[in-house]
Amino acid sequence: MTSRLSPNIGVFIFCYAIVLHLVWAACMFFDPETVSATAVSGPYAVLRSIWLLDWVLVCAAIMGAIGIFMPMPLSVMLLLPQQTLLQMSAAAAVGAMVASQFADGVTRPRGFITADQIHIVLAALLHAAAIIRLSRVGPSRDE
């Protein structure tokens, strides 16, 4: 017996990523020092432009919002930019955990940084799992 709710769980994860990326973009728009935040520093290290990263985050959020409602395989293709950004952020978070140092240079115990940054690693993993699930079962349709 399968739950009717299970295919919809991914929508919540995709919406979390949409809001997360829009909040990061808004923070960078008003305060360029946002790029020193560990999770934001990952994508910034690749793009090296606050303006470009701002637009990439907004575009990924918009594409993700559209992707939720599209049929396969278009939905997965539209969700992949979110996944890419989350993986870059997770890589920065794991790097901070290993180095015991946040992206802004502040050193803290490894456990402290892990507790502080694990959310972005989990978000990237859950988002990947939701994309895989979506690609296997397709979007749920009301009966």
trRosetta pair geometry for C-beta under 8 A, 3 or more apart (Angstrom, degrees):
i j d omega theta_ij theta_ji phi_ij phi_ji
2 6 6.3 -89 179 28 92 139
3 6 4.4 110 72 -25 101 99
4 7 7.9 -56 179 27 40 94
4 8 7.9 21 138 -2 64 118
4 140 7.8 111 -175 -161 68 143
5 8 5.6 -78 -165 46 51 111
5 9 6.7 69 145 -50 82 87
6 9 5.9 -31 -157 -6 38 115
7 10 7.0 -41 177 16 48 108
7 133 7.1 -171 -125 148 62 114
7 134 7.8 107 -161 -98 86 61
7 137 5.6 -120 -107 106 116 140
7 139 7.4 124 160 -164 123 32
7 140 3.9 136 98 -55 134 116
8 11 5.2 -34 -170 15 65 120
8 12 7.5 65 142 -17 74 92
8 140 5.7 -61 -59 29 80 147
9 12 5.9 -51 -168 29 45 111
9 13 6.9 39 142 -14 71 104
9 130 7.0 -134 104 -110 82 105
10 13 5.4 -57 -152 39 43 111
10 14 6.0 42 152 -20 74 104
10 130 3.3 141 -126 -161 95 107
10 131 7.5 146 -150 -52 130 35
10 133 5.8 -162 -59 74 132 121
10 134 5.5 -167 137 -55 172 105
11 14 5.7 -53 -145 39 31 110
11 15 6.2 32 154 -19 65 107
11 68 5.9 81 -128 -147 87 119
12 15 5.6 -53 -145 38 30 111
12 16 6.4 40 151 -25 63 102
13 16 5.5 -46 -150 29 33 117
13 17 6.7 31 151 -16 62 102
13 123 7.5 162 -158 -152 91 68
13 126 5.1 -144 -127 131 137 107
13 127 5.4 -174 155 -90 117 61
13 130 4.6 -170 65 -37 143 158
14 17 5.8 -54 -153 36 34 110
14 18 6.5 40 147 -23 65 103
14 64 5.6 -174 -175 179 96 108
14 67 7.3 -133 -160 87 141 107
14 68 5.5 160 110 -84 149 106
14 79 6.3 -67 -121 -124 117 118
14 82 7.0 90 -142 96 73 171
14 127 7.2 113 -83 -132 55 89
14 130 6.5 -148 -44 126 87 147
15 18 5.3 -47 -147 32 37 117
15 19 6.4 32 156 -14 67 103
15 68 7.6 39 -61 -83 80 151
16 19 6.1 -59 -150 40 28 105
16 20 6.0 30 153 -22 65 112
16 123 6.6 -136 122 -135 127 110
17 20 5.4 -53 -140 38 31 116
17 21 6.2 27 162 -16 66 107
17 61 7.7 -164 126 -107 73 71
17 64 6.0 -131 96 -153 111 165
17 82 4.5 75 144 -171 142 126
17 85 7.9 129 -169 75 110 113
17 86 6.2 -58 -123 -62 120 126
17 123 6.8 143 -82 175 86 113
17 127 5.7 70 -57 -104 138 135
18 21 6.3 -62 -151 38 23 104
18 22 6.4 18 155 -13 62 111
18 61 4.6 103 -150 -151 67 84
18 64 4.9 -155 -80 94 93 128
18 65 5.5 90 -125 -62 142 88
18 82 7.4 -45 -66 -108 59 135
19 22 5.8 -59 -146 41 31 110
19 23 6.2 32 156 -20 67 107
19 61 7.9 122 -46 -137 18 121
20 23 5.9 -57 -148 35 27 109
20 24 6.5 26 154 -17 63 106
20 123 7.1 64 -44 -167 170 158
21 24 5.7 -50 -145 37 33 112
21 25 6.3 35 154 -20 64 105
21 57 4.4 -171 -177 -169 93 88
21 58 7.4 -177 138 -71 103 27
21 60 5.5 -110 -167 85 164 109
21 61 4.4 -164 87 -64 120 103
21 64 7.7 122 29 15 143 143
21 82 6.8 -109 -34 -122 145 85
21 85 6.4 58 -102 111 120 157
22 25 5.6 -53 -146 37 32 113
22 26 6.3 32 155 -18 65 105
22 57 7.2 168 -77 145 30 103
22 58 6.9 74 -107 -108 69 64
22 61 4.9 99 -54 -128 88 167
23 26 5.7 -54 -146 38 31 110
23 27 6.2 33 154 -21 65 106
24 27 5.7 -54 -147 36 30 112
24 28 6.4 27 156 -16 65 106
24 34 6.8 152 -161 160 67 134
24 37 8.0 -136 -128 68 97 140
24 39 7.7 -110 -99 106 133 107
24 40 5.5 170 -152 -96 120 111
24 57 5.5 -126 86 -148 108 154
25 28 5.9 -58 -149 38 29 108
25 29 6.3 36 152 -26 64 105
25 53 8.0 -164 -105 127 75 74
25 54 5.0 105 -147 -151 85 67
25 57 4.0 -172 -66 95 106 129
25 58 5.0 112 -138 -56 167 83
25 61 7.4 -100 -4 -7 139 138
26 29 5.5 -50 -148 30 32 116
26 30 6.6 11 160 -1 65 108
27 30 6.4 -71 -151 48 28 96
27 31 5.9 -44 175 50 68 99
27 34 4.2 129 127 -106 105 148
27 37 7.9 15 122 -4 148 145
27 40 7.9 -113 84 -75 127 155
28 31 7.0 -86 -120 71 22 56
28 32 6.3 48 -163 -113 68 42
28 34 4.4 -116 -81 61 65 136
28 35 6.5 67 -116 -50 109 81
28 40 7.2 172 -66 -161 114 145
28 50 5.6 -171 -180 -166 117 98
28 53 6.7 -113 -168 97 173 110
28 54 5.2 -147 95 -85 129 97
28 57 7.7 124 24 23 137 151
29 54 6.0 104 -68 -135 82 135
31 34 5.3 107 93 -36 89 95
32 35 6.6 -19 172 2 63 107
32 50 5.3 -28 -136 -122 96 165
33 36 5.4 -27 179 13 71 118
34 37 5.6 -25 -174 1 58 115
34 40 5.6 -15 145 85 84 173
35 40 5.5 -123 -124 124 39 116
35 41 6.2 98 169 -93 64 63
35 44 4.3 116 -152 -110 107 165
35 50 6.0 -100 -48 -97 134 95
35 53 7.2 107 -101 61 109 162
36 40 7.7 20 47 73 24 112
36 41 6.5 26 -146 -74 21 111
36 103 5.8 176 -174 105 51 103
36 104 4.1 57 172 -87 112 100
37 40 4.4 61 69 22 99 110
37 41 6.5 -165 81 -26 44 88
37 103 6.7 47 120 51 17 130
37 104 7.6 3 -77 -37 27 110
38 41 5.6 -53 -146 22 26 118
38 42 7.7 37 158 -28 56 90
38 92 5.5 169 171 135 72 108
38 93 5.8 95 137 -93 119 63
38 96 4.9 -18 -142 -44 136 157
38 102 5.1 -100 -63 -156 114 80
38 103 4.2 165 -102 -9 57 107
38 104 7.7 -88 -58 -7 72 79
38 117 5.9 -57 100 -106 148 125
38 120 7.9 -164 104 19 100 155
39 42 6.6 -42 -171 9 35 111
39 89 4.2 28 -167 -163 78 110
39 92 6.3 155 -116 79 26 123
39 93 5.9 15 -88 -60 75 106
39 117 7.1 175 -60 -140 92 91
39 120 4.6 -165 -110 -93 121 158
40 43 6.6 -60 -166 44 47 98
40 44 5.9 44 144 -20 75 118
40 53 7.7 90 -174 161 93 144
40 89 7.1 7 -68 -113 26 103
40 103 7.9 -142 64 59 69 164
41 44 5.3 -63 -140 46 34 115
41 45 6.0 46 159 -34 70 101
41 92 5.0 154 79 -154 90 149
41 103 3.6 179 -8 -150 165 158
42 45 6.0 -52 -153 23 24 111
42 46 7.4 13 151 -9 57 103
42 88 3.9 155 139 147 111 77
42 89 4.5 -172 43 -91 138 32
42 90 7.4 48 -87 33 173 34
42 91 5.4 126 -136 64 128 88
42 92 3.2 -127 -63 -22 97 121
42 93 7.5 -44 -44 -15 132 69
43 46 5.8 -61 -158 37 40 109
43 47 6.0 11 158 1 76 114
43 53 5.7 125 123 -135 110 111
43 56 7.1 -164 176 96 132 136
43 57 7.6 116 113 -68 163 95
43 85 5.4 3 -81 -140 135 81
43 88 4.6 100 -70 105 66 142
43 89 6.4 -15 -22 -59 95 80
44 47 6.1 -67 -133 52 31 93
44 48 7.0 96 171 -78 61 28
44 50 7.3 8 -127 -89 111 60
44 53 5.4 -15 -94 -79 71 159
45 48 7.3 18 -169 -66 21 72
45 88 7.7 -170 50 -176 97 111
45 92 7.1 159 3 -87 131 116
46 88 6.1 -75 -7 -135 135 141
47 52 4.9 -159 174 102 121 119
47 53 4.8 153 78 -69 148 86
47 56 6.4 -137 -92 1 155 152
48 52 7.8 21 70 50 53 134
49 52 3.7 63 83 15 118 111
49 53 6.3 171 86 -12 60 83
50 53 5.8 -57 -144 40 29 110
50 54 6.2 37 154 -26 64 105
51 54 5.7 -52 -151 30 28 115
51 55 6.7 20 155 -11 62 106
52 55 5.9 -60 -152 40 32 106
52 56 6.1 32 153 -20 68 109
53 56 5.5 -54 -142 38 33 113
53 57 6.2 35 158 -21 66 104
54 57 6.0 -58 -153 34 25 110
54 58 6.5 19 154 -13 62 108
55 58 5.7 -55 -145 40 33 108
55 59 6.0 31 158 -17 68 109
56 59 5.8 -56 -142 41 28 109
56 60 6.1 29 157 -20 64 108
56 81 7.6 -147 -177 -175 84 120
56 85 7.2 159 136 -85 108 123
57 60 5.9 -55 -144 37 27 110
57 61 6.4 28 155 -19 62 107
57 85 6.9 118 -104 -135 70 156
58 61 5.7 -56 -150 36 31 112
58 62 6.4 28 153 -16 66 106
59 62 5.7 -54 -145 38 33 109
59 63 6.1 32 156 -18 67 108
59 81 7.0 -62 111 146 90 162
60 63 5.7 -53 -142 40 30 111
60 64 6.2 34 155 -21 63 107
60 81 4.0 -141 -116 124 94 114
60 82 5.1 145 170 -73 107 59
60 84 7.8 -128 -118 56 136 96
60 85 5.6 64 176 -12 175 141
61 64 5.7 -54 -148 36 28 113
61 65 6.4 30 153 -20 63 105
61 82 7.5 97 -83 -91 41 102
62 65 5.7 -53 -149 34 32 112
62 66 6.5 27 154 -13 64 106
63 66 5.8 -57 -149 40 32 108
63 67 5.9 38 152 -28 66 110
63 78 4.5 -155 171 -167 89 84
63 79 7.5 -168 127 -71 94 29
63 81 5.5 61 70 38 146 131
63 82 7.4 -157 84 -32 99 92
64 67 5.3 -53 -141 34 30 117
64 68 6.9 45 158 -33 61 92
64 78 6.6 167 -87 140 30 89
64 79 5.6 75 -119 -114 76 64
64 81 7.3 -119 -49 69 89 94
64 82 4.5 62 -79 -48 129 135
65 68 6.3 -40 -161 11 30 113
66 69 6.5 -77 -170 43 40 98
66 70 6.3 39 145 -33 76 114
66 78 5.6 -106 86 -172 94 152
67 70 5.5 -57 -139 26 39 116
67 74 7.2 -155 -126 132 74 72
67 75 4.7 112 -176 -153 78 57
67 76 7.5 155 -165 -30 122 10
67 77 7.5 -160 -117 71 117 55
67 78 3.0 -171 -80 93 110 117
67 79 4.5 -176 134 -49 158 78
68 75 7.0 85 -97 -145 10 108
68 79 7.9 97 -62 -77 58 110
68 139 7.9 113 175 -118 49 127
69 75 7.8 -177 62 -104 25 106
69 139 7.9 84 -140 -139 24 162
70 74 4.3 -93 152 102 133 111
70 75 4.3 179 78 -72 90 74
70 78 6.1 96 29 12 145 143
70 139 7.9 158 81 -35 38 146
71 74 6.0 58 70 36 61 107
71 75 6.5 -138 106 -24 13 105
71 138 7.6 -6 -158 -157 70 106
71 139 6.9 -112 -117 19 46 123
72 75 5.7 -52 -85 29 50 107
72 76 6.5 37 -134 -10 77 104
72 134 7.4 173 -88 150 106 85
72 135 6.7 127 -132 -126 124 53
72 138 5.1 -91 -18 -117 132 86
72 139 7.1 -171 -36 -8 87 86
73 76 5.3 -48 -169 38 71 113
73 77 6.1 73 135 -23 84 102
73 135 7.3 35 -124 -126 84 92
74 77 5.6 -58 -148 39 35 112
74 78 6.2 30 157 -16 69 109
75 78 6.0 -62 -150 39 28 107
75 79 6.4 20 155 -15 65 112
75 134 6.3 -114 114 160 126 133
75 139 6.2 146 -54 -50 169 115
76 79 5.8 -63 -146 41 31 108
76 80 6.6 50 154 -43 65 96
76 131 5.9 101 -133 -164 88 96
76 134 6.3 169 -79 102 89 116
76 135 5.2 47 -83 -81 142 102
77 80 5.9 -37 -154 4 32 119
78 81 7.6 -42 -177 17 38 100
79 82 5.5 -50 -169 35 60 117
79 83 6.3 60 138 -23 79 105
79 127 7.9 -167 170 180 111 99
79 131 5.6 -174 109 -104 135 109
79 134 7.5 73 21 62 161 158
80 83 5.2 -54 -145 37 41 115
80 84 6.2 46 156 -24 71 100
80 131 7.5 96 -80 -138 63 150
81 84 5.5 -49 -146 32 34 114
81 85 6.5 32 156 -15 65 104
82 85 6.0 -61 -154 39 30 108
82 86 6.2 27 152 -17 67 110
82 127 6.5 -129 125 -170 108 141
83 86 5.7 -56 -145 39 31 111
83 87 6.2 32 156 -21 66 106
83 124 7.4 100 -154 -150 62 74
83 127 5.6 -175 -102 128 78 118
83 128 6.1 101 -142 -84 117 71
83 131 6.1 -16 -72 -32 140 154
84 87 5.8 -55 -149 34 28 110
84 88 6.6 28 153 -17 63 104
85 88 5.8 -54 -150 36 33 111
85 89 6.3 31 152 -17 65 107
86 89 5.6 -55 -147 39 33 112
86 90 6.1 35 154 -21 67 106
86 120 7.2 -168 -157 -175 76 80
86 123 5.8 -127 -148 116 122 97
86 124 3.9 169 145 -100 103 80
86 127 5.3 78 59 44 172 153
87 90 5.5 -51 -141 37 32 112
87 91 6.3 38 154 -24 63 102
87 124 5.3 125 -81 -153 49 129
87 128 7.9 74 -72 -63 103 118
88 91 5.7 -51 -150 31 30 114
88 92 6.7 30 151 -16 62 103
89 92 5.7 -54 -154 35 34 111
89 93 6.4 34 149 -19 66 106
89 120 5.0 -107 134 -179 110 130
89 123 8.0 -17 90 75 129 121
89 124 6.8 -175 70 -62 92 120
90 93 5.4 -53 -147 37 35 114
90 94 6.2 34 155 -17 68 103
90 120 5.5 -166 -87 130 63 89
90 121 4.6 107 -142 -107 100 57
90 123 7.5 -157 -72 65 107 82
90 124 3.8 -63 -42 1 142 156
90 125 7.6 124 -120 -32 156 76
91 94 5.9 -52 -144 38 30 108
91 95 6.2 35 153 -21 62 107
92 95 5.5 -54 -148 37 30 116
92 96 6.4 33 152 -21 64 103
92 103 6.2 4 -180 -74 117 123
93 96 5.7 -52 -151 34 31 111
93 97 6.5 34 150 -21 64 103
93 117 3.9 174 -155 170 104 122
93 118 7.6 161 162 -77 133 23
93 120 4.7 166 -45 72 153 122
93 121 5.4 -136 95 -49 137 91
94 97 5.4 -50 -149 33 36 115
94 98 6.3 33 154 -17 67 105
94 117 7.9 -162 -54 126 35 131
94 121 6.3 98 -59 -95 91 123
95 98 5.9 -55 -146 38 30 108
95 99 6.0 12 161 -3 66 115
96 99 6.0 -65 -137 50 27 100
96 100 7.9 102 168 -77 56 4
96 101 6.1 -118 -145 82 69 47
96 102 5.4 30 -146 -112 129 37
96 103 6.3 -64 -81 -43 121 69
96 113 5.3 -145 135 -178 97 133
96 117 5.8 137 75 -50 127 167
97 100 7.6 16 -179 -71 26 45
97 110 6.2 69 -175 -159 66 81
97 113 5.2 -176 -101 111 55 111
97 114 4.9 72 -130 -82 115 77
97 117 6.1 -137 -57 67 98 133
98 110 7.8 27 -115 -129 15 111
100 107 5.7 40 127 -158 89 86
100 108 6.4 -146 -178 71 77 47
100 109 6.5 -43 -144 -155 113 18
100 110 4.8 -66 -90 -70 96 72
100 113 6.2 -177 -133 3 44 142
101 105 6.5 -22 -177 -151 111 29
101 106 6.9 160 -155 81 66 38
101 107 4.8 -33 -97 -97 84 71
101 108 7.6 143 -98 21 34 65
101 113 7.6 -14 14 -86 13 155
102 105 7.0 -30 75 37 77 22
102 106 4.6 8 37 56 116 91
102 107 7.8 -145 13 -76 73 25
102 108 6.9 42 -26 9 97 111
102 113 6.6 -161 -67 -119 74 112
108 112 4.3 -95 149 86 119 134
108 113 5.3 143 77 -50 110 91
108 116 7.9 46 85 5 154 142
109 112 4.5 95 63 1 83 106
109 113 7.2 -164 91 -3 43 85
110 113 6.0 -60 -149 40 32 105
110 114 6.1 34 154 -21 67 109
111 114 5.5 -53 -142 37 30 114
111 115 6.3 30 158 -18 65 105
112 115 6.0 -57 -151 37 26 108
112 116 6.3 19 153 -15 63 113
113 116 5.5 -60 -145 42 32 111
113 117 5.7 0 167 4 70 119
114 117 6.5 -73 -132 50 22 90
114 118 5.7 42 169 -54 65 103
115 118 6.4 -28 -129 -1 20 115
117 120 5.9 -45 -175 29 71 108
117 121 6.8 67 134 -16 82 102
118 121 5.5 -59 -154 40 46 113
118 122 6.0 44 151 -19 77 107
119 122 5.8 -57 -146 40 30 109
119 123 6.2 35 154 -24 65 106
120 123 5.4 -46 -143 33 34 116
120 124 6.5 36 155 -19 63 101
121 124 5.9 -54 -153 34 31 110
121 125 6.5 25 152 -14 64 108
122 125 5.7 -58 -145 41 33 109
122 126 5.9 28 159 -15 69 110
123 126 6.0 -57 -139 42 26 106
123 127 6.0 29 159 -22 63 110
124 127 5.8 -55 -144 36 26 112
124 128 6.4 28 155 -19 61 106
125 128 5.8 -54 -150 35 30 111
125 129 6.4 29 152 -17 65 106
126 129 5.5 -52 -146 38 34 112
126 130 6.2 37 153 -22 66 105
127 130 5.6 -53 -147 35 30 113
127 131 6.5 32 153 -19 63 103
128 131 5.8 -54 -151 35 32 110
128 132 6.4 32 152 -18 65 105
129 132 5.6 -54 -149 37 33 112
129 133 6.2 34 152 -19 66 106
130 133 5.6 -51 -144 38 32 112
130 134 6.2 36 153 -22 64 106
131 134 5.6 -52 -145 36 31 114
131 135 6.3 29 155 -18 64 106
132 135 5.8 -57 -148 37 29 109
132 136 6.4 23 154 -17 64 110
133 136 5.8 -62 -149 38 30 108
133 137 6.2 -15 170 18 69 109
134 137 7.0 -75 -132 55 21 79
134 138 7.0 46 -178 -126 58 13
134 139 6.7 18 -151 -72 95 61
135 138 7.9 30 -150 -70 16 47
137 140 7.6 9 127 -69 116 74
